[in-house]
Amino acid sequence: MNQRWQTIAPARKRVVMWGAADQGRVNAPILRALGCEIVALVDDTRDRPSPCAGVPLLAGMAGLEAWLAPHAVADLGFMKS
């Protein structure tokens, strides 16, 4: 039996996800199964390790704004876990 989430077709495949704690660890494999690439994680908790190898963990809104500056925002999907 297919899970309902498996029928979702994301509008954007490159995703920035806010939340790197437990729910972020749960959502990451689902996003990947949908064909998405997690390009950055954002979390307010300082010194938290990234739960996704090779994916930068940004420190809060300031970290996100600095990271977004050189990127094409229109090509990114955003998710809060």
Stockholm file with secondary structure:
# STOCKHOLM 1.0

chainA/1-81         MNQRWQTIAPARKRVVMWGAADQGRVNAPILRALGCEIVALVDDTRDRPSPCAGVPLLAGMAGLEAWLAPHAVADLGFMKS
#=GR chainA/1-81 SS CCCGGGGCCCSCSEEEEECCSHHHHHHHHHHHHTTCEEEEEEESSTTCCCSSTTCCEEEHHHHHHHHHTTSCGGGEEEEEC
#=GC SS_cons        CCCGGGGCCCSCSEEEEECCSHHHHHHHHHHHHTTCEEEEEEESSTTCCCSSTTCCEEEHHHHHHHHHTTSCGGGEEEEEC
//
